[in-house]
Amino acid sequence: MDLSFFQSQTAQQLRAEGYANGLAEKSLLALLSYRGIPASDEDRKRIASCWDLDTLHVWTTRAITATSAAEVFEGEPA
């Protein structure tokens, strides 16, 4: 079986993007938890399904001062 695809530049880039996304997701959830802001199952699903690192960065930045999860997602389409 030819496994060269898994060593290709595309495969390596996809793994890196997946890792970065997972790290951003976990960081955002950790920040919310640390600040005592509960994340509902819906919030967690929304965060987990977001693959746009820029959006995750915006949400994480908002989480620094937000008082609720709703403030984190304010102005964003559901």
Biopython code that builds the backbone (N, CA, C, O; Angstrom):
import numpy as np
from Bio.PDB.StructureBuilder import StructureBuilder

atoms = [
    (1, "MET", "N", (0.846, -1.175, 0.000)),
    (1, "MET", "CA", (0.000, 0.000, 0.000)),
    (1, "MET", "C", (0.893, 1.240, 0.000)),
    (1, "MET", "O", (1.835, 1.337, 0.786)),
    (2, "ASP", "N", (0.590, 2.177, -0.881)),
    (2, "ASP", "CA", (1.349, 3.422, -0.985)),
    (2, "ASP", "C", (0.851, 4.420, 0.053)),
    (2, "ASP", "O", (-0.297, 4.863, -0.004)),
    (3, "LEU", "N", (1.703, 4.766, 0.986)),
    (3, "LEU", "CA", (1.341, 5.714, 2.045)),
    (3, "LEU", "C", (1.981, 7.082, 1.822)),
    (3, "LEU", "O", (1.990, 7.912, 2.732)),
    (4, "SER", "N", (2.514, 7.328, 0.631)),
    (4, "SER", "CA", (3.208, 8.584, 0.379)),
    (4, "SER", "C", (2.299, 9.798, 0.518)),
    (4, "SER", "O", (2.775, 10.892, 0.823)),
    (5, "PHE", "N", (0.999, 9.623, 0.298)),
    (5, "PHE", "CA", (0.080, 10.753, 0.450)),
    (5, "PHE", "C", (0.179, 11.359, 1.838)),
    (5, "PHE", "O", (0.124, 12.579, 1.996)),
    (6, "PHE", "N", (0.326, 10.502, 2.848)),
    (6, "PHE", "CA", (0.336, 10.976, 4.224)),
    (6, "PHE", "C", (1.605, 11.758, 4.563)),
    (6, "PHE", "O", (1.677, 12.406, 5.607)),
    (7, "GLN", "N", (2.600, 11.696, 3.687)),
    (7, "GLN", "CA", (3.833, 12.442, 3.885)),
    (7, "GLN", "C", (3.889, 13.680, 2.991)),
    (7, "GLN", "O", (4.838, 14.460, 3.064)),
    (8, "SER", "N", (2.877, 13.858, 2.152)),
    (8, "SER", "CA", (2.876, 14.971, 1.214)),
    (8, "SER", "C", (2.778, 16.306, 1.943)),
    (8, "SER", "O", (2.386, 16.371, 3.108)),
    (9, "GLN", "N", (3.138, 17.352, 1.239)),
    (9, "GLN", "CA", (3.061, 18.692, 1.816)),
    (9, "GLN", "C", (1.618, 19.049, 2.164)),
    (9, "GLN", "O", (1.366, 19.690, 3.185)),
    (10, "THR", "N", (0.677, 18.642, 1.329)),
    (10, "THR", "CA", (-0.738, 18.917, 1.592)),
    (10, "THR", "C", (-1.187, 18.229, 2.871)),
    (10, "THR", "O", (-1.848, 18.843, 3.708)),
    (11, "ALA", "N", (-0.834, 16.966, 3.028)),
    (11, "ALA", "CA", (-1.219, 16.225, 4.234)),
    (11, "ALA", "C", (-0.600, 16.851, 5.473)),
    (11, "ALA", "O", (-1.252, 16.965, 6.511)),
    (12, "GLN", "N", (0.658, 17.255, 5.364)),
    (12, "GLN", "CA", (1.323, 17.889, 6.504)),
    (12, "GLN", "C", (0.658, 19.221, 6.854)),
    (12, "GLN", "O", (0.516, 19.560, 8.029)),
    (13, "GLN", "N", (0.252, 19.971, 5.830)),
    (13, "GLN", "CA", (-0.425, 21.247, 6.075)),
    (13, "GLN", "C", (-1.784, 21.023, 6.731)),
    (13, "GLN", "O", (-2.157, 21.759, 7.645)),
    (14, "LEU", "N", (-2.526, 20.014, 6.275)),
    (14, "LEU", "CA", (-3.827, 19.713, 6.879)),
    (14, "LEU", "C", (-3.679, 19.308, 8.340)),
    (14, "LEU", "O", (-4.482, 19.710, 9.181)),
    (15, "ARG", "N", (-2.659, 18.516, 8.643)),
    (15, "ARG", "CA", (-2.414, 18.131, 10.039)),
    (15, "ARG", "C", (-2.085, 19.355, 10.881)),
    (15, "ARG", "O", (-2.573, 19.492, 12.002)),
    (16, "ALA", "N", (-1.255, 20.248, 10.341)),
    (16, "ALA", "CA", (-0.872, 21.463, 11.076)),
    (16, "ALA", "C", (-2.081, 22.352, 11.324)),
    (16, "ALA", "O", (-2.233, 22.902, 12.415)),
    (17, "GLU", "N", (-2.944, 22.498, 10.321)),
    (17, "GLU", "CA", (-4.149, 23.314, 10.485)),
    (17, "GLU", "C", (-5.083, 22.696, 11.521)),
    (17, "GLU", "O", (-5.668, 23.404, 12.341)),
    (18, "GLY", "N", (-5.217, 21.385, 11.479)),
    (18, "GLY", "CA", (-6.058, 20.701, 12.465)),
    (18, "GLY", "C", (-5.512, 20.867, 13.871)),
    (18, "GLY", "O", (-6.273, 21.074, 14.816)),
    (19, "TYR", "N", (-4.199, 20.777, 14.014)),
    (19, "TYR", "CA", (-3.572, 20.969, 15.315)),
    (19, "TYR", "C", (-3.797, 22.394, 15.813)),
    (19, "TYR", "O", (-4.157, 22.601, 16.971)),
    (20, "ALA", "N", (-3.584, 23.376, 14.936)),
    (20, "ALA", "CA", (-3.765, 24.781, 15.319)),
    (20, "ALA", "C", (-5.207, 25.042, 15.718)),
    (20, "ALA", "O", (-5.468, 25.748, 16.692)),
    (21, "ASN", "N", (-6.144, 24.473, 14.968)),
    (21, "ASN", "CA", (-7.556, 24.662, 15.283)),
    (21, "ASN", "C", (-7.886, 24.048, 16.638)),
    (21, "ASN", "O", (-8.570, 24.669, 17.451)),
    (22, "GLY", "N", (-7.411, 22.852, 16.879)),
    (22, "GLY", "CA", (-7.668, 22.187, 18.163)),
    (22, "GLY", "C", (-7.078, 22.966, 19.323)),
    (22, "GLY", "O", (-7.695, 23.074, 20.383)),
    (23, "LEU", "N", (-5.893, 23.505, 19.127)),
    (23, "LEU", "CA", (-5.243, 24.296, 20.171)),
    (23, "LEU", "C", (-6.026, 25.577, 20.444)),
    (23, "LEU", "O", (-6.212, 25.957, 21.600)),
    (24, "ALA", "N", (-6.484, 26.242, 19.385)),
    (24, "ALA", "CA", (-7.268, 27.468, 19.548)),
    (24, "ALA", "C", (-8.583, 27.179, 20.265)),
    (24, "ALA", "O", (-9.009, 27.940, 21.134)),
    (25, "GLU", "N", (-9.219, 26.076, 19.893)),
    (25, "GLU", "CA", (-10.485, 25.682, 20.527)),
    (25, "GLU", "C", (-10.277, 25.419, 22.013)),
    (25, "GLU", "O", (-11.032, 25.918, 22.847)),
    (26, "LYS", "N", (-9.266, 24.644, 22.342)),
    (26, "LYS", "CA", (-9.005, 24.316, 23.750)),
    (26, "LYS", "C", (-8.615, 25.548, 24.549)),
    (26, "LYS", "O", (-8.993, 25.684, 25.713)),
    (27, "SER", "N", (-7.865, 26.436, 23.932)),
    (27, "SER", "CA", (-7.460, 27.674, 24.618)),
    (27, "SER", "C", (-8.665, 28.547, 24.938)),
    (27, "SER", "O", (-8.770, 29.093, 26.036)),
    (28, "LEU", "N", (-9.564, 28.674, 23.985)),
    (28, "LEU", "CA", (-10.768, 29.484, 24.202)),
    (28, "LEU", "C", (-11.619, 28.884, 25.310)),
    (28, "LEU", "O", (-12.081, 29.605, 26.195)),
    (29, "LEU", "N", (-11.831, 27.580, 25.272)),
    (29, "LEU", "CA", (-12.635, 26.938, 26.316)),
    (29, "LEU", "C", (-11.954, 27.032, 27.682)),
    (29, "LEU", "O", (-12.629, 27.207, 28.696)),
    (30, "ALA", "N", (-10.640, 26.918, 27.717)),
    (30, "ALA", "CA", (-9.898, 27.037, 28.973)),
    (30, "ALA", "C", (-10.016, 28.449, 29.533)),
    (30, "ALA", "O", (-10.188, 28.633, 30.738)),
    (31, "LEU", "N", (-9.923, 29.440, 28.659)),
    (31, "LEU", "CA", (-10.051, 30.836, 29.095)),
    (31, "LEU", "C", (-11.436, 31.097, 29.673)),
    (31, "LEU", "O", (-11.567, 31.722, 30.726)),
    (32, "LEU", "N", (-12.464, 30.620, 28.986)),
    (32, "LEU", "CA", (-13.824, 30.790, 29.507)),
    (32, "LEU", "C", (-13.964, 30.125, 30.872)),
    (32, "LEU", "O", (-14.532, 30.706, 31.798)),
    (33, "SER", "N", (-13.452, 28.923, 30.990)),
    (33, "SER", "CA", (-13.532, 28.190, 32.259)),
    (33, "SER", "C", (-12.774, 28.931, 33.360)),
    (33, "SER", "O", (-13.284, 29.088, 34.470)),
    (34, "TYR", "N", (-11.582, 29.377, 33.059)),
    (34, "TYR", "CA", (-10.768, 30.093, 34.040)),
    (34, "TYR", "C", (-11.474, 31.356, 34.532)),
    (34, "TYR", "O", (-11.385, 31.712, 35.708)),
    (35, "ARG", "N", (-12.164, 32.016, 33.631)),
    (35, "ARG", "CA", (-12.857, 33.256, 33.998)),
    (35, "ARG", "C", (-14.215, 32.985, 34.626)),
    (35, "ARG", "O", (-14.914, 33.926, 35.004)),
    (36, "GLY", "N", (-14.606, 31.714, 34.745)),
    (36, "GLY", "CA", (-15.878, 31.375, 35.368)),
    (36, "GLY", "C", (-17.072, 31.600, 34.462)),
    (36, "GLY", "O", (-18.192, 31.762, 34.946)),
    (37, "ILE", "N", (-16.853, 31.615, 33.166)),
    (37, "ILE", "CA", (-17.933, 31.817, 32.203)),
    (37, "ILE", "C", (-18.357, 30.455, 31.671)),
    (37, "ILE", "O", (-17.582, 29.792, 30.981)),
    (38, "PRO", "N", (-19.565, 30.035, 31.979)),
    (38, "PRO", "CA", (-20.004, 28.713, 31.518)),
    (38, "PRO", "C", (-20.209, 28.684, 29.999)),
    (38, "PRO", "O", (-20.749, 29.621, 29.409)),
    (39, "ALA", "N", (-19.772, 27.605, 29.397)),
    (39, "ALA", "CA", (-19.990, 27.379, 27.966)),
    (39, "ALA", "C", (-21.001, 26.250, 27.825)),
    (39, "ALA", "O", (-20.755, 25.123, 28.254)),
    (40, "SER", "N", (-22.130, 26.564, 27.223)),
    (40, "SER", "CA", (-23.168, 25.550, 27.030)),
    (40, "SER", "C", (-22.708, 24.528, 25.994)),
    (40, "SER", "O", (-21.701, 24.728, 25.315)),
    (41, "ASP", "N", (-23.450, 23.444, 25.883)),
    (41, "ASP", "CA", (-23.145, 22.455, 24.852)),
    (41, "ASP", "C", (-23.202, 23.102, 23.463)),
    (41, "ASP", "O", (-22.394, 22.793, 22.588)),
    (42, "GLU", "N", (-24.160, 23.995, 23.280)),
    (42, "GLU", "CA", (-24.290, 24.705, 22.002)),
    (42, "GLU", "C", (-23.051, 25.574, 21.740)),
    (42, "GLU", "O", (-22.545, 25.614, 20.619)),
    (43, "ASP", "N", (-22.567, 26.267, 22.780)),
    (43, "ASP", "CA", (-21.359, 27.084, 22.643)),
    (43, "ASP", "C", (-20.165, 26.205, 22.269)),
    (43, "ASP", "O", (-19.384, 26.545, 21.381)),
    (44, "ARG", "N", (-20.037, 25.077, 22.956)),
    (44, "ARG", "CA", (-18.921, 24.155, 22.686)),
    (44, "ARG", "C", (-18.976, 23.622, 21.258)),
    (44, "ARG", "O", (-17.949, 23.523, 20.588)),
    (45, "LYS", "N", (-20.175, 23.281, 20.796)),
    (45, "LYS", "CA", (-20.331, 22.790, 19.420)),
    (45, "LYS", "C", (-19.977, 23.884, 18.423)),
    (45, "LYS", "O", (-19.345, 23.622, 17.400)),
    (46, "ARG", "N", (-20.386, 25.103, 18.724)),
    (46, "ARG", "CA", (-20.093, 26.236, 17.833)),
    (46, "ARG", "C", (-18.588, 26.460, 17.739)),
    (46, "ARG", "O", (-18.052, 26.675, 16.652)),
    (47, "ILE", "N", (-17.921, 26.409, 18.868)),
    (47, "ILE", "CA", (-16.468, 26.583, 18.885)),
    (47, "ILE", "C", (-15.781, 25.432, 18.152)),
    (47, "ILE", "O", (-14.875, 25.655, 17.349)),
    (48, "ALA", "N", (-16.208, 24.215, 18.428)),
    (48, "ALA", "CA", (-15.592, 23.036, 17.807)),
    (48, "ALA", "C", (-15.801, 22.999, 16.297)),
    (48, "ALA", "O", (-14.959, 22.481, 15.565)),
    (49, "SER", "N", (-16.905, 23.540, 15.836)),
    (49, "SER", "CA", (-17.191, 23.482, 14.399)),
    (49, "SER", "C", (-16.570, 24.641, 13.626)),
    (49, "SER", "O", (-16.647, 24.674, 12.398)),
    (50, "CYS", "N", (-15.965, 25.578, 14.321)),
    (50, "CYS", "CA", (-15.345, 26.726, 13.650)),
    (50, "CYS", "C", (-13.925, 26.353, 13.225)),
    (50, "CYS", "O", (-13.087, 26.016, 14.060)),
    (51, "TRP", "N", (-13.671, 26.415, 11.942)),
    (51, "TRP", "CA", (-12.335, 26.112, 11.412)),
    (51, "TRP", "C", (-11.606, 27.364, 10.956)),
    (51, "TRP", "O", (-10.531, 27.269, 10.364)),
    (52, "ASP", "N", (-12.163, 28.519, 11.215)),
    (52, "ASP", "CA", (-11.527, 29.766, 10.824)),
    (52, "ASP", "C", (-10.715, 30.298, 12.005)),
    (52, "ASP", "O", (-11.278, 30.751, 13.002)),
    (53, "LEU", "N", (-9.401, 30.240, 11.884)),
    (53, "LEU", "CA", (-8.546, 30.655, 12.995)),
    (53, "LEU", "C", (-8.695, 32.131, 13.325)),
    (53, "LEU", "O", (-8.535, 32.521, 14.482)),
    (54, "ASP", "N", (-8.997, 32.952, 12.339)),
    (54, "ASP", "CA", (-9.213, 34.380, 12.612)),
    (54, "ASP", "C", (-10.436, 34.589, 13.498)),
    (54, "ASP", "O", (-10.412, 35.415, 14.411)),
    (55, "THR", "N", (-11.499, 33.844, 13.230)),
    (55, "THR", "CA", (-12.708, 33.932, 14.054)),
    (55, "THR", "C", (-12.421, 33.438, 15.461)),
    (55, "THR", "O", (-12.843, 34.066, 16.432)),
    (56, "LEU", "N", (-11.711, 32.323, 15.590)),
    (56, "LEU", "CA", (-11.360, 31.809, 16.916)),
    (56, "LEU", "C", (-10.500, 32.818, 17.674)),
    (56, "LEU", "O", (-10.628, 32.952, 18.891)),
    (57, "HIS", "N", (-9.639, 33.516, 16.972)),
    (57, "HIS", "CA", (-8.806, 34.549, 17.603)),
    (57, "HIS", "C", (-9.673, 35.703, 18.116)),
    (57, "HIS", "O", (-9.467, 36.191, 19.227)),
    (58, "VAL", "N", (-10.635, 36.132, 17.312)),
    (58, "VAL", "CA", (-11.551, 37.202, 17.730)),
    (58, "VAL", "C", (-12.318, 36.757, 18.971)),
    (58, "VAL", "O", (-12.430, 37.516, 19.934)),
    (59, "TRP", "N", (-12.841, 35.546, 18.956)),
    (59, "TRP", "CA", (-13.603, 35.053, 20.102)),
    (59, "TRP", "C", (-12.720, 34.968, 21.347)),
    (59, "TRP", "O", (-13.164, 35.314, 22.441)),
    (60, "THR", "N", (-11.489, 34.517, 21.193)),
    (60, "THR", "CA", (-10.581, 34.406, 22.334)),
    (60, "THR", "C", (-10.252, 35.785, 22.889)),
    (60, "THR", "O", (-10.193, 35.965, 24.106)),
    (61, "THR", "N", (-10.040, 36.746, 22.022)),
    (61, "THR", "CA", (-9.775, 38.115, 22.463)),
    (61, "THR", "C", (-10.966, 38.678, 23.222)),
    (61, "THR", "O", (-10.801, 39.326, 24.255)),
    (62, "ARG", "N", (-12.160, 38.431, 22.711)),
    (62, "ARG", "CA", (-13.369, 38.900, 23.403)),
    (62, "ARG", "C", (-13.541, 38.216, 24.756)),
    (62, "ARG", "O", (-14.030, 38.824, 25.708)),
    (63, "ALA", "N", (-13.138, 36.950, 24.838)),
    (63, "ALA", "CA", (-13.303, 36.191, 26.084)),
    (63, "ALA", "C", (-12.461, 36.763, 27.224)),
    (63, "ALA", "O", (-12.733, 36.492, 28.393)),
    (64, "ILE", "N", (-11.455, 37.543, 26.890)),
    (64, "ILE", "CA", (-10.599, 38.141, 27.917)),
    (64, "ILE", "C", (-11.393, 39.092, 28.805)),
    (64, "ILE", "O", (-11.143, 39.182, 30.007)),
    (65, "THR", "N", (-12.356, 39.803, 28.207)),
    (65, "THR", "CA", (-13.120, 40.793, 28.980)),
    (65, "THR", "C", (-14.615, 40.482, 29.058)),
    (65, "THR", "O", (-15.346, 41.171, 29.769)),
    (66, "ALA", "N", (-15.072, 39.477, 28.355)),
    (66, "ALA", "CA", (-16.507, 39.155, 28.331)),
    (66, "ALA", "C", (-16.997, 38.722, 29.705)),
    (66, "ALA", "O", (-16.241, 38.181, 30.513)),
    (67, "THR", "N", (-18.266, 38.970, 29.950)),
    (67, "THR", "CA", (-18.886, 38.515, 31.196)),
    (67, "THR", "C", (-19.835, 37.352, 30.942)),
    (67, "THR", "O", (-20.391, 36.778, 31.879)),
    (68, "SER", "N", (-20.018, 37.006, 29.662)),
    (68, "SER", "CA", (-20.866, 35.866, 29.308)),
    (68, "SER", "C", (-20.401, 35.307, 27.965)),
    (68, "SER", "O", (-19.712, 35.985, 27.202)),
    (69, "ALA", "N", (-20.785, 34.073, 27.690)),
    (69, "ALA", "CA", (-20.450, 33.474, 26.400)),
    (69, "ALA", "C", (-21.135, 34.237, 25.273)),
    (69, "ALA", "O", (-20.592, 34.333, 24.172)),
    (70, "ALA", "N", (-22.316, 34.777, 25.535)),
    (70, "ALA", "CA", (-23.033, 35.549, 24.513)),
    (70, "ALA", "C", (-22.194, 36.737, 24.044)),
    (70, "ALA", "O", (-22.206, 37.075, 22.860)),
    (71, "GLU", "N", (-21.468, 37.370, 24.962)),
    (71, "GLU", "CA", (-20.615, 38.497, 24.578)),
    (71, "GLU", "C", (-19.468, 38.062, 23.672)),
    (71, "GLU", "O", (-19.022, 38.829, 22.818)),
    (72, "VAL", "N", (-18.999, 36.854, 23.854)),
    (72, "VAL", "CA", (-17.909, 36.330, 23.020)),
    (72, "VAL", "C", (-18.357, 36.240, 21.569)),
    (72, "VAL", "O", (-17.597, 36.560, 20.656)),
    (73, "PHE", "N", (-19.602, 35.799, 21.361)),
    (73, "PHE", "CA", (-20.112, 35.581, 20.011)),
    (73, "PHE", "C", (-20.905, 36.771, 19.472)),
    (73, "PHE", "O", (-21.443, 36.696, 18.368)),
    (74, "GLU", "N", (-20.984, 37.844, 20.215)),
    (74, "GLU", "CA", (-21.788, 39.005, 19.860)),
    (74, "GLU", "C", (-21.459, 39.495, 18.446)),
    (74, "GLU", "O", (-20.295, 39.686, 18.092)),
    (75, "GLY", "N", (-22.514, 39.694, 17.648)),
    (75, "GLY", "CA", (-22.335, 40.197, 16.301)),
    (75, "GLY", "C", (-21.930, 39.149, 15.288)),
    (75, "GLY", "O", (-21.769, 39.466, 14.109)),
    (76, "GLU", "N", (-21.760, 37.901, 15.717)),
    (76, "GLU", "CA", (-21.367, 36.814, 14.818)),
    (76, "GLU", "C", (-22.590, 36.007, 14.439)),
    (76, "GLU", "O", (-23.470, 35.788, 15.271)),
    (77, "PRO", "N", (-22.658, 35.563, 13.195)),
    (77, "PRO", "CA", (-23.781, 34.700, 12.820)),
    (77, "PRO", "C", (-23.698, 33.370, 13.554)),
    (77, "PRO", "O", (-22.609, 32.827, 13.744)),
    (78, "ALA", "N", (-24.835, 32.849, 13.964)),
    (78, "ALA", "CA", (-24.855, 31.579, 14.713)),
    (78, "ALA", "C", (-24.533, 30.402, 13.850)),
    (78, "ALA", "O", (-24.511, 29.270, 14.333)),
]
sb = StructureBuilder()
sb.init_structure("model")
sb.init_model(0)
sb.init_chain("A")
sb.init_seg("    ")
for serial, (resi, resn, name, xyz) in enumerate(atoms, 1):
    if name == "N":
        sb.init_residue(resn, " ", resi, " ")
    sb.init_atom(name, np.array(xyz, "f"), 0.0, 1.0, " ", f" {name:<3s}", serial, name[0])
structure = sb.get_structure()
